[in-house]
Amino acid sequence: GFGRVGKLTAHRMRALGARVTVAAADYGDLAWAAAYNYESIRLEELACELGGFQLIVNTIPAQVLDARRLAWVDPAVFILDLASAPGGVDLIRGEELGLHILQAPGLPGRTAPVTAAAAIRDSIYHILRELEE
């Protein structure tokens, strides 16, 4: 996903030197990802691409990494699920496949509360300004 957490995660990973690919269902999110020079994939086309990643970070709070998609993941890959409940990874199937998965909902708020709070504050202000217009 390329919402608040997805954007911040992508930017930080790029700053660390990672090659970042964004998967999203929304064409607007894909356009923003392309504007930031990230590779982008429609969520519906994600399955066959999953074998090429070394790290997968999910921020979508719906099960997007289901049994069908997890079958494509290299067992050496680390999956970090940052999505809030119910999460986005089929943990049972992931365990059956021997995948390394860490569910960490709310991790940005726990590890960088000031930055996370500022991002939420800014989002609320933007929404309020849009409602005033």
N, CA, C and O atoms as a printed pandas DataFrame, in Angstrom:
     atom_number atom_name residue_name chain_id  residue_number  x_coord  y_coord  z_coord
0              1         N          GLY        A               1    0.820   -1.191    0.000
1              2        CA          GLY        A               1    0.000    0.000    0.000
2              3         C          GLY        A               1    0.865    1.255    0.000
3              4         O          GLY        A               1    2.053    1.203    0.319
4              5         N          PHE        A               2    0.269    2.363   -0.354
5              6        CA          PHE        A               2    1.024    3.607   -0.404
6              7         C          PHE        A               2    0.276    4.713    0.322
7              8         O          PHE        A               2    0.154    5.837   -0.166
8              9         N          GLY        A               3   -0.223    4.362    1.506
9             10        CA          GLY        A               3   -0.840    5.350    2.377
10            11         C          GLY        A               3    0.240    5.999    3.232
11            12         O          GLY        A               3    1.410    6.024    2.850
12            13         N          ARG        A               4   -0.156    6.526    4.394
13            14        CA          ARG        A               4    0.794    7.219    5.273
14            15         C          ARG        A               4    2.000    6.356    5.612
15            16         O          ARG        A               4    3.141    6.761    5.390
16            17         N          VAL        A               5    1.748    5.169    6.147
17            18        CA          VAL        A               5    2.853    4.306    6.581
18            19         C          VAL        A               5    3.628    3.794    5.373
19            20         O          VAL        A               5    4.854    3.696    5.425
20            21         N          GLY        A               6    2.936    3.468    4.296
21            22        CA          GLY        A               6    3.601    2.988    3.088
22            23         C          GLY        A               6    4.548    4.021    2.509
23            24         O          GLY        A               6    5.667    3.694    2.113
24            25         N          LYS        A               7    4.101    5.269    2.459
25            26        CA          LYS        A               7    4.958    6.338    1.937
26            27         C          LYS        A               7    6.200    6.530    2.805
27            28         O          LYS        A               7    7.320    6.590    2.299
28            29         N          LEU        A               8    5.987    6.626    4.111
29            30        CA          LEU        A               8    7.121    6.839    5.015
30            31         C          LEU        A               8    8.098    5.673    4.953
31            32         O          LEU        A               8    9.312    5.874    4.961
32            33         N          THR        A               9    7.567    4.457    4.891
33            34        CA          THR        A               9    8.426    3.281    4.813
34            35         C          THR        A               9    9.226    3.283    3.513
35            36         O          THR        A               9   10.431    3.031    3.519
36            37         N          ALA        A              10    8.555    3.565    2.404
37            38        CA          ALA        A              10    9.234    3.593    1.104
38            39         C          ALA        A              10   10.349    4.639    1.096
39            40         O          ALA        A              10   11.457    4.371    0.632
40            41         N          HIS        A              11   10.048    5.828    1.610
41            42        CA          HIS        A              11   11.058    6.901    1.636
42            43         C          HIS        A              11   12.271    6.506    2.491
43            44         O          HIS        A              11   13.416    6.749    2.108
44            45         N          ARG        A              12   12.006    5.900    3.646
45            46        CA          ARG        A              12   13.116    5.504    4.527
46            47         C          ARG        A              12   13.946    4.400    3.895
47            48         O          ARG        A              12   15.175    4.421    3.965
48            49         N          MET        A              13   13.278    3.440    3.281
49            50        CA          MET        A              13   14.011    2.340    2.626
50            51         C          MET        A              13   14.877    2.876    1.490
51            52         O          MET        A              13   16.026    2.462    1.335
52            53         N          ARG        A              14   14.334    3.787    0.703
53            54        CA          ARG        A              14   15.108    4.389   -0.390
54            55         C          ARG        A              14   16.322    5.121    0.172
55            56         O          ARG        A              14   17.418    5.030   -0.381
56            57         N          ALA        A              15   16.123    5.854    1.283
57            58        CA          ALA        A              15   17.228    6.583    1.900
58            59         C          ALA        A              15   18.335    5.638    2.370
59            60         O          ALA        A              15   19.502    6.024    2.435
60            61         N          LEU        A              16   17.963    4.402    2.695
61            62        CA          LEU        A              16   18.948    3.405    3.118
62            63         C          LEU        A              16   19.595    2.695    1.931
63            64         O          LEU        A              16   20.454    1.832    2.110
64            65         N          GLY        A              17   19.176    3.064    0.714
65            66        CA          GLY        A              17   19.787    2.490   -0.475
66            67         C          GLY        A              17   19.017    1.350   -1.110
67            68         O          GLY        A              17   19.505    0.728   -2.054
68            69         N          ALA        A              18   17.828    1.065   -0.614
69            70        CA          ALA        A              18   17.032   -0.037   -1.164
70            71         C          ALA        A              18   16.375    0.354   -2.485
71            72         O          ALA        A              18   16.051    1.520   -2.712
72            73         N          ARG        A              19   16.189   -0.620   -3.332
73            74        CA          ARG        A              19   15.372   -0.447   -4.533
74            75         C          ARG        A              19   13.944   -0.754   -4.100
75            76         O          ARG        A              19   13.663   -1.861   -3.640
76            77         N          VAL        A              20   13.045    0.205   -4.240
77            78        CA          VAL        A              20   11.695    0.110   -3.688
78            79         C          VAL        A              20   10.670   -0.130   -4.789
79            80         O          VAL        A              20   10.681    0.530   -5.829
80            81         N          THR        A              21    9.794   -1.080   -4.538
81            82        CA          THR        A              21    8.656   -1.335   -5.417
82            83         C          THR        A              21    7.394   -1.173   -4.585
83            84         O          THR        A              21    7.299   -1.713   -3.483
84            85         N          VAL        A              22    6.429   -0.433   -5.109
85            86        CA          VAL        A              22    5.160   -0.200   -4.427
86            87         C          VAL        A              22    4.073   -0.973   -5.145
87            88         O          VAL        A              22    3.957   -0.911   -6.369
88            89         N          ALA        A              23    3.276   -1.703   -4.377
89            90        CA          ALA        A              23    2.104   -2.386   -4.924
90            91         C          ALA        A              23    0.870   -1.736   -4.314
91            92         O          ALA        A              23    0.782   -1.574   -3.097
92            93         N          ALA        A              24   -0.073   -1.368   -5.155
93            94        CA          ALA        A              24   -1.295   -0.714   -4.681
94            95         C          ALA        A              24   -2.427   -1.002   -5.663
95            96         O          ALA        A              24   -2.197   -1.333   -6.826
96            97         N          ALA        A              25   -3.641   -0.867   -5.170
97            98        CA          ALA        A              25   -4.815   -1.074   -6.015
98            99         C          ALA        A              25   -5.270    0.239   -6.642
99           100         O          ALA        A              25   -5.852    0.254   -7.726
100          101         N          ASP        A              26   -5.001    1.327   -5.953
101          102        CA          ASP        A              26   -5.478    2.636   -6.379
102          103         C          ASP        A              26   -4.527    3.249   -7.414
103          104         O          ASP        A              26   -3.320    3.327   -7.187
104          105         N          TYR        A              27   -5.079    3.679   -8.542
105          106        CA          TYR        A              27   -4.245    4.275   -9.590
106          107         C          TYR        A              27   -3.585    5.566   -9.125
107          108         O          TYR        A              27   -2.484    5.888   -9.572
108          109         N          GLY        A              28   -4.236    6.308   -8.239
109          110        CA          GLY        A              28   -3.633    7.523   -7.701
110          111         C          GLY        A              28   -2.381    7.204   -6.902
111          112         O          GLY        A              28   -1.369    7.894   -7.027
112          113         N          ASP        A              29   -2.445    6.157   -6.078
113          114        CA          ASP        A              29   -1.268    5.747   -5.307
114          115         C          ASP        A              29   -0.137    5.302   -6.224
115          116         O          ASP        A              29    1.028    5.610   -5.975
116          117         N          LEU        A              30   -0.481    4.580   -7.283
117          118        CA          LEU        A              30    0.543    4.133   -8.235
118          119         C          LEU        A              30    1.179    5.324   -8.953
119          120         O          LEU        A              30    2.376    5.321   -9.237
120          121         N          ALA        A              31    0.368    6.337   -9.241
121          122        CA          ALA        A              31    0.899    7.538   -9.886
122          123         C          ALA        A              31    1.870    8.253   -8.958
123          124         O          ALA        A              31    2.927    8.705   -9.397
124          125         N          TRP        A              32    1.519    8.360   -7.678
125          126        CA          TRP        A              32    2.429    8.994   -6.718
126          127         C          TRP        A              32    3.711    8.183   -6.575
127          128         O          TRP        A              32    4.799    8.754   -6.501
128          129         N          ALA        A              33    3.596    6.861   -6.536
129          130        CA          ALA        A              33    4.782    6.014   -6.435
130          131         C          ALA        A              33    5.699    6.252   -7.632
131          132         O          ALA        A              33    6.915    6.365   -7.477
132          133         N          ALA        A              34    5.117    6.326   -8.813
133          134        CA          ALA        A              34    5.907    6.582  -10.019
134          135         C          ALA        A              34    6.541    7.974   -9.961
135          136         O          ALA        A              34    7.676    8.156  -10.401
136          137         N          ALA        A              35    5.814    8.951   -9.421
137          138        CA          ALA        A              35    6.351   10.309   -9.309
138          139         C          ALA        A              35    7.580   10.348   -8.389
139          140         O          ALA        A              35    8.484   11.160   -8.584
140          141         N          TYR        A              36    7.600    9.471   -7.397
141          142        CA          TYR        A              36    8.751    9.368   -6.498
142          143         C          TYR        A              36    9.843    8.465   -7.070
143          144         O          TYR        A              36   10.852    8.204   -6.415
144          145         N          ASN        A              37    9.635    7.998   -8.279
145          146        CA          ASN        A              37   10.601    7.128   -8.957
146          147         C          ASN        A              37   10.691    5.729   -8.358
147          148         O          ASN        A              37   11.738    5.087   -8.437
148          149         N          TYR        A              38    9.604    5.256   -7.763
149          150        CA          TYR        A              38    9.557    3.876   -7.290
150          151         C          TYR        A              38    8.973    3.015   -8.403
151          152         O          TYR        A              38    8.150    3.476   -9.193
152          153         N          GLU        A              39    9.405    1.773   -8.453
153          154        CA          GLU        A              39    8.735    0.849   -9.350
154          155         C          GLU        A              39    7.343    0.622   -8.778
155          156         O          GLU        A              39    7.152    0.683   -7.563
156          157         N          SER        A              40    6.378    0.363   -9.638
157          158        CA          SER        A              40    5.030    0.165   -9.127
158          159         C          SER        A              40    4.369   -1.023   -9.822
159          160         O          SER        A              40    4.639   -1.324  -10.985
160          161         N          ILE        A              41    3.495   -1.685   -9.068
161          162        CA          ILE        A              41    2.786   -2.867   -9.540
162          163         C          ILE        A              41    1.342   -2.762   -9.079
163          164         O          ILE        A              41    1.071   -2.409   -7.932
164          165         N          ARG        A              42    0.421   -3.069   -9.975
165          166        CA          ARG        A              42   -0.978   -3.185   -9.555
166          167         C          ARG        A              42   -1.083   -4.354   -8.591
167          168         O          ARG        A              42   -0.499   -5.410   -8.835
168          169         N          LEU        A              43   -1.803   -4.186   -7.519
169          170        CA          LEU        A              43   -1.943   -5.213   -6.503
170          171         C          LEU        A              43   -2.410   -6.542   -7.102
171          172         O          LEU        A              43   -2.002   -7.611   -6.646
172          173         N          GLU        A              44   -3.257   -6.471   -8.112
173          174        CA          GLU        A              44   -3.772   -7.680   -8.743
174          175         C          GLU        A              44   -2.673   -8.470   -9.451
175          176         O          GLU        A              44   -2.822   -9.671   -9.673
176          177         N          GLU        A              45   -1.577   -7.810   -9.806
177          178        CA          GLU        A              45   -0.479   -8.452  -10.535
178          179         C          GLU        A              45    0.688   -8.810   -9.625
179          180         O          GLU        A              45    1.745   -9.221  -10.104
180          181         N          LEU        A              46    0.507   -8.661   -8.338
181          182        CA          LEU        A              46    1.601   -8.807   -7.390
182          183         C          LEU        A              46    2.138  -10.232   -7.274
183          184         O          LEU        A              46    3.346  -10.411   -7.120
184          185         N          ALA        A              47    1.292  -11.234   -7.343
185          186        CA          ALA        A              47    1.696  -12.612   -7.044
186          187         C          ALA        A              47    2.953  -13.042   -7.779
187          188         O          ALA        A              47    3.901  -13.510   -7.149
188          189         N          CYS        A              48    2.984  -12.897   -9.082
189          190        CA          CYS        A              48    4.130  -13.403   -9.851
190          191         C          CYS        A              48    5.393  -12.583   -9.620
191          192         O          CYS        A              48    6.475  -13.029  -10.002
192          193         N          GLU        A              49    5.301  -11.420   -9.018
193          194        CA          GLU        A              49    6.467  -10.581   -8.740
194          195         C          GLU        A              49    7.093  -10.888   -7.379
195          196         O          GLU        A              49    8.246  -10.531   -7.138
196          197         N          LEU        A              50    6.358  -11.537   -6.499
197          198        CA          LEU        A              50    6.800  -11.710   -5.118
198          199         C          LEU        A              50    8.092  -12.505   -4.971
199          200         O          LEU        A              50    8.809  -12.327   -3.986
200          201         N          GLY        A              51    8.403  -13.368   -5.918
201          202        CA          GLY        A              51    9.622  -14.170   -5.835
202          203         C          GLY        A              51   10.900  -13.370   -5.993
203          204         O          GLY        A              51   11.981  -13.878   -5.696
204          205         N          GLY        A              52   10.804  -12.138   -6.451
205          206        CA          GLY        A              52   11.991  -11.332   -6.703
206          207         C          GLY        A              52   12.384  -10.390   -5.584
207          208         O          GLY        A              52   13.339   -9.627   -5.735
208          209         N          PHE        A              53   11.680  -10.421   -4.471
209          210        CA          PHE        A              53   11.958   -9.479   -3.388
210          211         C          PHE        A              53   12.776  -10.116   -2.270
211          212         O          PHE        A              53   12.685  -11.320   -2.033
212          213         N          GLN        A              54   13.574   -9.299   -1.587
213          214        CA          GLN        A              54   14.341   -9.751   -0.424
214          215         C          GLN        A              54   13.656   -9.372    0.882
215          216         O          GLN        A              54   13.875  -10.002    1.917
216          217         N          LEU        A              55   12.831   -8.343    0.824
217          218        CA          LEU        A              55   12.071   -7.872    1.984
218          219         C          LEU        A              55   10.702   -7.452    1.480
219          220         O          LEU        A              55   10.587   -6.764    0.466
220          221         N          ILE        A              56    9.671   -7.869    2.193
221          222        CA          ILE        A              56    8.308   -7.458    1.853
222          223         C          ILE        A              56    7.720   -6.781    3.076
223          224         O          ILE        A              56    7.698   -7.352    4.167
224          225         N          VAL        A              57    7.245   -5.560    2.887
225          226        CA          VAL        A              57    6.602   -4.814    3.969
226          227         C          VAL        A              57    5.163   -4.582    3.559
227          228         O          VAL        A              57    4.899   -3.974    2.522
228          229         N          ASN        A              58    4.234   -5.062    4.365
229          230        CA          ASN        A              58    2.822   -4.840    4.086
230          231         C          ASN        A              58    2.276   -3.765    5.012
231          232         O          ASN        A              58    2.546   -3.765    6.213
232          233         N          THR        A              59    1.500   -2.844    4.434
233          234        CA          THR        A              59    0.860   -1.797    5.238
234          235         C          THR        A              59   -0.650   -1.781    5.028
235          236         O          THR        A              59   -1.338   -0.913    5.564
236          237         N          ILE        A              60   -1.172   -2.728    4.256
237          238        CA          ILE        A              60   -2.602   -2.769    3.939
238          239         C          ILE        A              60   -3.321   -3.627    4.973
239          240         O          ILE        A              60   -2.977   -4.797    5.136
240          241         N          PRO        A              61   -4.318   -3.075    5.679
241          242        CA          PRO        A              61   -5.019   -3.831    6.724
242          243         C          PRO        A              61   -6.109   -4.755    6.175
243          244         O          PRO        A              61   -7.241   -4.749    6.659
244          245         N          ALA        A              62   -5.759   -5.534    5.178
245          246        CA          ALA        A              62   -6.639   -6.562    4.613
246          247         C          ALA        A              62   -5.708   -7.652    4.102
247          248         O          ALA        A              62   -4.578   -7.364    3.705
248          249         N          GLN        A              63   -6.156   -8.873    4.106
249          250        CA          GLN        A              63   -5.260   -9.975    3.773
250          251         C          GLN        A              63   -4.876   -9.978    2.287
251          252         O          GLN        A              63   -5.526  -10.625    1.465
252          253         N          VAL        A              64   -3.822   -9.252    1.968
253          254        CA          VAL        A              64   -3.327   -9.188    0.597
254          255         C          VAL        A              64   -2.273  -10.260    0.345
255          256         O          VAL        A              64   -2.100  -10.707   -0.789
256          257         N          LEU        A              65   -1.581  -10.665    1.375
257          258        CA          LEU        A              65   -0.620  -11.755    1.241
258          259         C          LEU        A              65   -1.302  -13.038    1.722
259          260         O          LEU        A              65   -1.030  -13.555    2.805
260          261         N          ASP        A              66   -2.197  -13.522    0.865
261          262        CA          ASP        A              66   -2.966  -14.727    1.163
262          263         C          ASP        A              66   -2.191  -15.968    0.735
263          264         O          ASP        A              66   -1.058  -15.860    0.265
264          265         N          ALA        A              67   -2.791  -17.142    0.895
265          266        CA          ALA        A              67   -2.117  -18.407    0.566
266          267         C          ALA        A              67   -1.636  -18.430   -0.878
267          268         O          ALA        A              67   -0.532  -18.902   -1.152
268          269         N          ARG        A              68   -2.440  -17.934   -1.796
269          270        CA          ARG        A              68   -2.069  -17.940   -3.220
270          271         C          ARG        A              68   -0.827  -17.096   -3.474
271          272         O          ARG        A              68    0.079  -17.523   -4.189
272          273         N          ARG        A              69   -0.781  -15.918   -2.900
273          274        CA          ARG        A              69    0.373  -15.041   -3.113
274          275         C          ARG        A              69    1.600  -15.510   -2.345
275          276         O          ARG        A              69    2.718  -15.413   -2.852
276          277         N          LEU        A              70    1.413  -16.016   -1.134
277          278        CA          LEU        A              70    2.554  -16.473   -0.336
278          279         C          LEU        A              70    3.286  -17.634   -1.006
279          280         O          LEU        A              70    4.480  -17.830   -0.776
280          281         N          ALA        A              71    2.587  -18.392   -1.820
281          282        CA          ALA        A              71    3.223  -19.512   -2.525
282          283         C          ALA        A              71    4.345  -19.030   -3.448
283          284         O          ALA        A              71    5.243  -19.806   -3.774
284          285         N          TRP        A              72    4.310  -17.781   -3.867
285          286        CA          TRP        A              72    5.320  -17.214   -4.761
286          287         C          TRP        A              72    6.539  -16.668   -4.019
287          288         O          TRP        A              72    7.569  -16.401   -4.638
288          289         N          VAL        A              73    6.431  -16.501   -2.700
289          290        CA          VAL        A              73    7.487  -15.856   -1.916
290          291         C          VAL        A              73    8.654  -16.810   -1.673
291          292         O          VAL        A              73    8.457  -17.975   -1.327
292          293         N          ASP        A              74    9.871  -16.298   -1.860
293          294        CA          ASP        A              74   11.087  -17.052   -1.567
294          295         C          ASP        A              74   11.154  -17.276   -0.055
295          296         O          ASP        A              74   10.980  -16.324    0.706
296          297         N          PRO        A              75   11.401  -18.505    0.401
297          298        CA          PRO        A              75   11.450  -18.788    1.844
298          299         C          PRO        A              75   12.508  -17.984    2.606
299          300         O          PRO        A              75   12.417  -17.859    3.828
300          301         N          ALA        A              76   13.496  -17.445    1.917
301          302        CA          ALA        A              76   14.538  -16.651    2.593
302          303         C          ALA        A              76   14.103  -15.214    2.854
303          304         O          ALA        A              76   14.805  -14.473    3.542
304          305         N          VAL        A              77   12.961  -14.814    2.316
305          306        CA          VAL        A              77   12.482  -13.440    2.442
306          307         C          VAL        A              77   11.944  -13.180    3.843
307          308         O          VAL        A              77   11.369  -14.063    4.480
308          309         N          PHE        A              78   12.142  -11.954    4.309
309          310        CA          PHE        A              78   11.559  -11.513    5.572
310          311         C          PHE        A              78   10.326  -10.670    5.251
311          312         O          PHE        A              78   10.392   -9.742    4.444
312          313         N          ILE        A              79    9.203  -10.999    5.889
313          314        CA          ILE        A              79    7.961  -10.250    5.685
314          315         C          ILE        A              79    7.657   -9.483    6.956
315          316         O          ILE        A              79    7.560  -10.069    8.034
316          317         N          LEU        A              80    7.506   -8.172    6.832
317          318        CA          LEU        A              80    7.156   -7.305    7.948
318          319         C          LEU        A              80    5.753   -6.773    7.701
319          320         O          LEU        A              80    5.518   -6.045    6.738
320          321         N          ASP        A              81    4.829   -7.137    8.567
321          322        CA          ASP        A              81    3.438   -6.709    8.425
322          323         C          ASP        A              81    3.166   -5.574    9.399
323          324         O          ASP        A              81    3.010   -5.803   10.599
324          325         N          LEU        A              82    3.110   -4.345    8.883
325          326        CA          LEU        A              82    2.875   -3.163    9.714
326          327         C          LEU        A              82    1.406   -2.778    9.781
327          328         O          LEU        A              82    1.037   -1.847   10.496
328          329         N          ALA        A              83    0.566   -3.492    9.037
329          330        CA          ALA        A              83   -0.856   -3.146    8.953
330          331         C          ALA        A              83   -1.551   -3.316   10.298
331          332         O          ALA        A              83   -1.225   -4.203   11.086
332          333         N          SER        A              84   -2.516   -2.438   10.530
333          334        CA          SER        A              84   -3.332   -2.597   11.720
334          335         C          SER        A              84   -4.272   -3.785   11.529
335          336         O          SER        A              84   -4.366   -4.341   10.434
336          337         N          ALA        A              85   -4.965   -4.169   12.597
337          338        CA          ALA        A              85   -5.837   -5.350   12.570
338          339         C          ALA        A              85   -6.804   -5.282   11.396
339          340         O          ALA        A              85   -7.384   -4.227   11.141
340          341         N          PRO        A              86   -6.982   -6.346   10.703
341          342        CA          PRO        A              86   -6.577   -7.726   11.008
342          343         C          PRO        A              86   -5.214   -8.105   10.439
343          344         O          PRO        A              86   -4.868   -9.287   10.432
344          345         N          GLY        A              87   -4.445   -7.157    9.971
345          346        CA          GLY        A              87   -3.162   -7.473    9.348
346          347         C          GLY        A              87   -3.369   -7.850    7.897
347          348         O          GLY        A              87   -4.501   -7.922    7.421
348          349         N          GLY        A              88   -2.284   -8.089    7.201
349          350        CA          GLY        A              88   -2.404   -8.358    5.776
350          351         C          GLY        A              88   -1.755   -9.638    5.315
351          352         O          GLY        A              88   -1.630   -9.869    4.112
352          353         N          VAL        A              89   -1.329  -10.494    6.263
353          354        CA          VAL        A              89   -0.623  -11.720    5.906
354          355         C          VAL        A              89   -1.346  -12.925    6.499
355          356         O          VAL        A              89   -1.761  -12.909    7.658
356          357         N          ASP        A              90   -1.490  -13.962    5.691
357          358        CA          ASP        A              90   -2.054  -15.227    6.161
358          359         C          ASP        A              90   -0.967  -15.920    6.982
359          360         O          ASP        A              90   -0.123  -16.628    6.434
360          361         N          LEU        A              91   -0.994  -15.712    8.287
361          362        CA          LEU        A              91    0.062  -16.223    9.162
362          363         C          LEU        A              91    0.100  -17.747    9.201
363          364         O          LEU        A              91    1.177  -18.336    9.279
364          365         N          ILE        A              92   -1.045  -18.379    9.148
365          366        CA          ILE        A              92   -1.086  -19.846    9.191
366          367         C          ILE        A              92   -0.400  -20.429    7.960
367          368         O          ILE        A              92    0.445  -21.317    8.077
368          369         N          ARG        A              93   -0.763  -19.931    6.786
369          370        CA          ARG        A              93   -0.131  -20.423    5.552
370          371         C          ARG        A              93    1.341  -20.045    5.513
371          372         O          ARG        A              93    2.166  -20.830    5.043
372          373         N          GLY        A              94    1.686  -18.855    5.999
373          374        CA          GLY        A              94    3.081  -18.452    6.043
374          375         C          GLY        A              94    3.917  -19.386    6.900
375          376         O          GLY        A              94    5.040  -19.735    6.535
376          377         N          GLU        A              95    3.368  -19.791    8.040
377          378        CA          GLU        A              95    4.073  -20.728    8.921
378          379         C          GLU        A              95    4.232  -22.083    8.240
379          380         O          GLU        A              95    5.291  -22.705    8.320
380          381         N          GLU        A              96    3.171  -22.538    7.569
381          382        CA          GLU        A              96    3.243  -23.810    6.843
382          383         C          GLU        A              96    4.344  -23.786    5.783
383          384         O          GLU        A              96    4.999  -24.799    5.538
384          385         N          LEU        A              97    4.542  -22.631    5.161
385          386        CA          LEU        A              97    5.565  -22.495    4.129
386          387         C          LEU        A              97    6.955  -22.214    4.694
387          388         O          LEU        A              97    7.933  -22.163    3.949
388          389         N          GLY        A              98    7.039  -22.033    6.008
389          390        CA          GLY        A              98    8.325  -21.763    6.646
390          391         C          GLY        A              98    8.828  -20.348    6.423
391          392         O          GLY        A              98   10.034  -20.104    6.448
392          393         N          LEU        A              99    7.911  -19.413    6.204
393          394        CA          LEU        A              99    8.297  -18.024    5.952
394          395         C          LEU        A              99    8.595  -17.283    7.255
395          396         O          LEU        A              99    8.046  -17.602    8.309
396          397         N          HIS        A             100    9.469  -16.294    7.158
397          398        CA          HIS        A             100    9.829  -15.458    8.302
398          399         C          HIS        A             100    8.922  -14.224    8.279
399          400         O          HIS        A             100    9.080  -13.338    7.439
400          401         N          ILE        A             101    7.967  -14.182    9.219
401          402        CA          ILE        A             101    6.975  -13.107    9.241
402          403         C          ILE        A             101    6.959  -12.470   10.623
403          404         O          ILE        A             101    6.901  -13.163   11.639
404          405         N          LEU        A             102    7.011  -11.152   10.648
405          406        CA          LEU        A             102    6.858  -10.419   11.901
406          407         C          LEU        A             102    5.648   -9.511   11.760
407          408         O          LEU        A             102    5.611   -8.638   10.893
408          409         N          GLN        A             103    4.669   -9.721   12.613
409          410        CA          GLN        A             103    3.520   -8.819   12.649
410          411         C          GLN        A             103    3.832   -7.738   13.661
411          412         O          GLN        A             103    4.108   -8.029   14.825
412          413         N          ALA        A             104    3.791   -6.484   13.218
413          414        CA          ALA        A             104    4.143   -5.368   14.090
414          415         C          ALA        A             104    3.195   -4.202   13.872
415          416         O          ALA        A             104    3.624   -3.121   13.467
416          417         N          PRO        A             105    1.892   -4.410   14.141
417          418        CA          PRO        A             105    0.964   -3.284   13.971
418          419         C          PRO        A             105    1.310   -2.167   14.944
419          420         O          PRO        A             105    1.616   -2.414   16.111
420          421         N          GLY        A             106    1.259   -0.960   14.458
421          422        CA          GLY        A             106    1.557    0.184   15.318
422          423         C          GLY        A             106    3.037    0.407   15.545
423          424         O          GLY        A             106    3.407    1.245   16.368
424          425         N          LEU        A             107    3.896   -0.313   14.843
425          426        CA          LEU        A             107    5.337   -0.167   15.045
426          427         C          LEU        A             107    5.826    1.270   14.867
427          428         O          LEU        A             107    6.628    1.741   15.674
428          429         N          PRO        A             108    5.359    1.990   13.816
429          430        CA          PRO        A             108    5.841    3.371   13.687
430          431         C          PRO        A             108    5.545    4.218   14.926
431          432         O          PRO        A             108    6.376    5.025   15.342
432          433         N          GLY        A             109    4.370    4.035   15.507
433          434        CA          GLY        A             109    4.017    4.816   16.686
434          435         C          GLY        A             109    4.805    4.432   17.928
435          436         O          GLY        A             109    5.054    5.266   18.797
436          437         N          ARG        A             110    5.199    3.153   18.007
437          438        CA          ARG        A             110    5.964    2.698   19.172
438          439         C          ARG        A             110    7.437    3.055   19.073
439          440         O          ARG        A             110    8.080    3.334   20.084
440          441         N          THR        A             111    7.977    3.047   17.848
441          442        CA          THR        A             111    9.411    3.281   17.709
442          443         C          THR        A             111    9.756    4.728   17.399
443          444         O          THR        A             111   10.864    5.179   17.687
444          445         N          ALA        A             112    8.813    5.459   16.814
445          446        CA          ALA        A             112    9.044    6.873   16.492
446          447         C          ALA        A             112    7.766    7.648   16.768
447          448         O          ALA        A             112    7.146    8.177   15.845
448          449         N          PRO        A             113    7.366    7.718   18.045
449          450        CA          PRO        A             113    6.069    8.310   18.363
450          451         C          PRO        A             113    5.931    9.775   17.961
451          452         O          PRO        A             113    4.847   10.198   17.561
452          453         N          VAL        A             114    6.991   10.547   18.057
453          454        CA          VAL        A             114    6.897   11.965   17.708
454          455         C          VAL        A             114    6.670   12.114   16.207
455          456         O          VAL        A             114    5.812   12.886   15.780
456          457         N          THR        A             115    7.435   11.378   15.412
457          458        CA          THR        A             115    7.282   11.441   13.959
458          459         C          THR        A             115    5.917   10.914   13.544
459          460         O          THR        A             115    5.250   11.513   12.700
460          461         N          ALA        A             116    5.498    9.794   14.133
461          462        CA          ALA        A             116    4.197    9.223   13.796
462          463         C          ALA        A             116    3.077   10.183   14.181
463          464         O          ALA        A             116    2.130   10.376   13.418
464          465         N          ALA        A             117    3.186   10.780   15.355
465          466        CA          ALA        A             117    2.166   11.732   15.787
466          467         C          ALA        A             117    2.120   12.947   14.862
467          468         O          ALA        A             117    1.040   13.444   14.541
468          469         N          ALA        A             118    3.280   13.422   14.435
469          470        CA          ALA        A             118    3.323   14.569   13.523
470          471         C          ALA        A             118    2.661   14.222   12.192
471          472         O          ALA        A             118    1.947   15.048   11.623
472          473         N          ALA        A             119    2.888   13.015   11.695
473          474        CA          ALA        A             119    2.269   12.595   10.436
474          475         C          ALA        A             119    0.756   12.521   10.574
475          476         O          ALA        A             119    0.028   12.933    9.671
476          477         N          ILE        A             120    0.283   12.001   11.695
477          478        CA          ILE        A             120   -1.166   11.920   11.935
478          479         C          ILE        A             120   -1.756   13.324   12.085
479          480         O          ILE        A             120   -2.805   13.631   11.518
480          481         N          ARG        A             121   -1.067   14.172   12.855
481          482        CA          ARG        A             121   -1.513   15.562   13.025
482          483         C          ARG        A             121   -1.645   16.264   11.674
483          484         O          ARG        A             121   -2.661   16.899   11.390
484          485         N          ASP        A             122   -0.611   16.142   10.848
485          486        CA          ASP        A             122   -0.630   16.790    9.540
486          487         C          ASP        A             122   -1.765   16.265    8.676
487          488         O          ASP        A             122   -2.408   17.031    7.957
488          489         N          SER        A             123   -2.013   14.964    8.745
489          490        CA          SER        A             123   -3.113   14.380    7.972
490          491         C          SER        A             123   -4.455   14.948    8.423
491          492         O          SER        A             123   -5.308   15.276    7.599
492          493         N          ILE        A             124   -4.632   15.060    9.728
493          494        CA          ILE        A             124   -5.887   15.605   10.266
494          495         C          ILE        A             124   -6.065   17.063    9.823
495          496         O          ILE        A             124   -7.157   17.459    9.416
496          497         N          TYR        A             125   -4.999   17.854    9.901
497          498        CA          TYR        A             125   -5.075   19.250    9.456
498          499         C          TYR        A             125   -5.439   19.345    7.978
499          500         O          TYR        A             125   -6.248   20.185    7.586
500          501         N          HIS        A             126   -4.839   18.480    7.157
501          502        CA          HIS        A             126   -5.158   18.503    5.718
502          503         C          HIS        A             126   -6.625   18.154    5.467
503          504         O          HIS        A             126   -7.285   18.771    4.631
504          505         N          ILE        A             127   -7.120   17.166    6.195
505          506        CA          ILE        A             127   -8.525   16.775    6.037
506          507         C          ILE        A             127   -9.438   17.925    6.447
507          508         O          ILE        A             127  -10.412   18.227    5.758
508          509         N          LEU        A             128   -9.123   18.563    7.567
509          510        CA          LEU        A             128   -9.944   19.692    8.039
510          511         C          LEU        A             128   -9.931   20.847    7.042
511          512         O          LEU        A             128  -10.961   21.477    6.800
512          513         N          ARG        A             129   -8.764   21.123    6.468
513          514        CA          ARG        A             129   -8.684   22.196    5.456
514          515         C          ARG        A             129   -9.520   21.851    4.222
515          516         O          ARG        A             129  -10.194   22.719    3.667
516          517         N          GLU        A             130   -9.479   20.604    3.796
517          518        CA          GLU        A             130  -10.277   20.182    2.648
518          519         C          GLU        A             130  -11.773   20.320    2.936
519          520         O          GLU        A             130  -12.545   20.700    2.056
520          521         N          LEU        A             131  -12.174   20.014    4.160
521          522        CA          LEU        A             131  -13.581   20.130    4.532
522          523         C          LEU        A             131  -14.042   21.574    4.559
523          524         O          LEU        A             131  -15.212   21.851    4.296
524          525         N          GLU        A             132  -13.133   22.512    4.876
525          526        CA          GLU        A             132  -13.472   23.933    4.902
526          527         C          GLU        A             132  -13.671   24.514    3.506
527          528         O          GLU        A             132  -14.410   25.484    3.336
528          529         N          GLU        A             133  -13.017   23.928    2.512
529          530        CA          GLU        A             133  -13.069   24.475    1.150
530          531         C          GLU        A             133  -14.352   24.133    0.450
531          532         O          GLU        A             133  -14.550   24.520   -0.702
